[in-house]
């Protein structure tokens, strides 16, 4: 059983805004420290950024408006904790405590991911989808049920009727759809809105990729300040995660669908 939401779901809009801000941080600094939280809905977007980067608020507003349209932007930018920032200077050490789990993707998870992407190409509006061993459930905003029924005749489609979605009728927040992004690998750490020194990003990516390679579950833990995790330098894990993010087009693209 698995759920996916598409990039126009309000929670994913929040993730995408956070991801785009992290992309901007990497344009401005080689190794930025940044953590972004976004709450959006009903014409307003609240963004809190803890960072070492000297952002221009106008650039943050431009990101918000590009992704979410004409909403009122409320932006707070504060410095990252100086002691933690100083402790990372010169070489990378683990940026947080945490436990992390990677799991091989199941066929139903891969199938639903493909269905969600196919539907999003036709209907780039708020949508959410569930696949179990018994049925496929498709809830797609601004779409006629009969149009989707032609492609998926056995699916349960918009069971409450046609509906309007998006941030005008619902709120979105960063890292609120981790099940959609991480499948069976969900733990306490969020994927989005953070630089690669943060274990929530790099170790979740590392555990996921290792689980796909081994085709078995992977479990890891780390303490803030660790120089080695899973027997390898933390800096190497960050490099692997950076290659992965670069390969899919950056943090904003990563936020669209998560790890699968």
C-alpha positions in Angstrom: 0.0 0.0 0.0 1.4 3.4 -1.0 0.3 7.0 -1.5 1.7 9.6 -3.9 0.9 13.3 -4.3 1.9 15.3 -7.3 4.0 18.5 -7.4 0.9 20.8 -7.4 -0.3 19.4 -4.0 0.0 22.3 -1.5 2.5 20.3 0.6 4.7 19.8 -2.4 4.4 23.4 -3.4 5.8 24.2 0.0 8.6 21.6 -0.5 9.4 23.0 -4.0 9.7 26.6 -2.6 12.0 25.4 0.1 14.0 23.4 -2.5 14.4 26.4 -4.8 15.7 28.5 -1.9 18.3 25.8 -1.2 19.2 25.8 -4.9 19.7 29.6 -4.6 21.9 29.1 -1.6 24.2 26.8 -3.5 24.4 29.4 -6.3 25.5 32.0 -3.8 27.9 29.9 -1.7 29.9 26.7 -2.4 29.0 25.1 0.9 26.0 27.0 2.4 24.3 26.2 5.6 20.6 26.7 5.2 17.3 25.3 6.7 14.0 26.5 5.3 10.4 26.0 6.6 7.4 27.0 4.4 3.7 27.3 5.3 1.5 28.3 2.4 -2.2 28.7 1.8 -5.2 31.0 1.2 -3.1 33.7 -0.5 -0.2 33.8 2.0 3.2 32.2 2.1 5.3 32.2 5.3 9.0 31.4 5.0 11.5 31.1 7.8 15.2 30.7 6.8 18.1 29.9 9.1 21.3 30.4 7.1 24.8 31.6 6.6 23.9 33.0 3.2 23.3 36.7 2.5 19.9 36.4 0.7 18.2 39.3 -1.0 14.5 39.0 0.1 13.4 40.1 -3.4 15.0 36.9 -4.8 13.1 34.8 -2.3 9.8 36.6 -3.2 10.5 35.8 -6.9 10.9 32.1 -6.1 7.6 32.1 -4.2 5.7 33.9 -6.9 7.2 31.7 -9.7 6.1 28.5 -8.0 2.9 29.6 -6.1 1.6 32.6 -8.1 0.6 35.9 -6.6 0.5 35.3 -2.8 1.5 37.6 0.0 5.1 36.7 1.0 6.1 36.8 4.7 9.9 36.1 4.9 12.0 35.8 8.0 15.8 35.3 7.6 18.0 34.7 10.6 21.6 33.5 11.0 22.2 29.9 11.7 23.5 29.1 15.2 27.1 30.4 15.1 28.6 27.6 17.2 27.2 24.9 15.0 28.2 26.8 11.9 31.8 27.3 13.2 32.0 23.6 14.1 31.5 22.7 10.5 34.2 24.9 9.2 37.1 23.3 7.4 35.6 19.9 7.0 32.2 18.3 7.1 30.9 16.4 10.1 27.4 15.0 10.6 25.0 17.9 11.1 22.4 16.3 13.3 21.4 13.3 15.4 19.2 10.9 13.7 18.1 7.4 12.6 17.6 6.6 8.9 16.1 3.7 7.0 16.4 2.8 3.4 14.1 0.2 1.8 14.0 -1.4 -1.6 11.1 -0.1 -3.7 8.2 -2.5 -4.2 6.6 -3.1 -7.6 3.4 -1.4 -6.4 5.4 1.7 -5.3 7.1 1.9 -8.6 3.8 1.4 -10.5 2.0 4.2 -8.5 4.9 6.5 -9.1 4.6 6.0 -12.8 0.8 6.4 -12.8 1.2 9.7 -10.8 3.7 11.1 -13.3 1.6 10.1 -16.3 -1.5 11.8 -14.8 0.5 14.9 -13.9 1.6 15.3 -17.5 -2.1 15.5 -18.5 -3.4 17.3 -15.4 -0.8 19.5 -13.8 -3.1 20.3 -10.9 -3.3 19.1 -7.3 -3.7 15.4 -7.2 -3.2 12.4 -4.8 -3.2 8.7 -5.5 -3.3 5.5 -3.5 -2.5 1.9 -4.7 -3.3 -1.1 -2.6 -3.5 -4.8 -3.5 -7.2 -4.3 -4.1 -7.7 -1.0 -5.8 -6.2 2.2 -7.3 -7.6 5.4 -5.9 -7.2 8.6 -8.0 -8.2 12.0 -6.7 -7.4 14.6 -9.4 -8.5 18.2 -9.2 -9.8 20.1 -12.1 -10.4 16.9 -14.1 -13.4 15.2 -15.4 -13.9 11.7 -14.0 -14.9 10.3 -17.4 -11.6 11.5 -18.9 -9.5 9.6 -16.3 -11.8 6.6 -16.5 -10.8 6.0 -20.1 -7.3 5.3 -19.0 -8.0 3.6 -15.7 -11.4 2.0 -16.0 -11.0 -0.1 -12.8 -9.9 2.8 -10.6 -11.8 4.6 -7.9 -11.8 8.1 -9.3 -12.8 11.3 -7.4 -15.2 9.3 -5.1 -16.7 12.5 -3.6 -17.1 14.1 -7.0 -15.0 16.6 -9.0 -13.1 19.1 -6.9 -10.8 22.2 -6.9 -7.4 21.9 -5.2 -4.3 23.9 -4.7 -3.3 26.4 -2.1 -6.4 28.5 -2.5 -8.4 25.8 -0.8 -5.8 24.0 1.3 -2.6 24.7 3.2 0.8 23.2 2.6 3.9 22.7 4.8 7.4 21.5 4.2 8.0 17.8 4.8 4.4 16.9 5.5 4.2 14.2 2.7 7.3 12.1 3.6 5.3 8.8 3.0 4.8 10.0 -0.6 8.5 10.9 -0.9 10.2 8.0 0.9 7.9 5.0 0.8 8.9 2.5 3.5 12.0 4.5 4.4 10.2 7.1 6.5 11.9 8.0 9.7 11.8 11.3 11.7 14.0 13.4 9.4 12.6 15.5 6.6 14.1 15.6 3.1 13.4 19.1 2.0 14.6 22.7 2.6 18.1 21.8 4.0 21.7 21.9 2.7 23.6 18.7 2.3 25.5 18.9 5.5 22.2 18.0 7.2 21.9 14.3 7.9 18.2 14.5 7.1 19.0 15.0 3.5 22.3 13.2 2.8 21.8 10.2 5.0 18.2 9.6 3.8 19.5 9.7 0.2 22.4 7.5 1.0 20.3 4.9 2.8 17.7 4.9 0.0 20.4 4.3 -2.7 22.2 1.6 -0.7 18.9 -0.2 -0.2 18.2 -0.2 -3.9 21.7 -1.5 -4.6 21.6 -4.3 -2.0 17.8 -5.0 -2.5 17.4 -5.2 1.3 16.6 -2.8 4.1 19.3 -0.5 5.5 19.2 1.1 8.9 21.7 3.8 10.1 22.1 6.1 13.0 24.3 9.1 13.6 25.2 11.7 16.2 25.9 15.3 15.5 29.6 15.8 14.9 30.2 12.2 13.6 33.0 12.1 11.1 32.2 8.6 9.9 28.7 7.0 9.3 28.3 3.4 8.1 32.0 3.0 8.2 32.7 5.8 5.6 33.6 9.5 5.9 30.5 11.7 6.3 32.0 13.9 3.7 31.8 11.1 1.1 28.2 10.6 1.9 27.6 14.3 1.3 29.4 14.0 -2.0 27.3 11.0 -3.1 24.1 12.9 -2.1 25.3 16.0 -4.1 25.8 13.9 -7.2 22.3 12.5 -6.8 20.7 15.9 -6.4 22.7 17.3 -9.4 21.6 14.3 -11.5 17.9 15.1 -11.1 18.3 18.8 -11.6 18.6 20.3 -8.1 16.7 20.6 -4.8 13.6 22.0 -6.4 13.3 19.1 -8.8 14.0 16.7 -5.8 11.1 18.2 -4.0 8.7 17.5 -6.8 8.6 13.7 -6.3 11.0 12.8 -3.5 13.0 9.6 -3.7 10.8 7.7 -6.1 
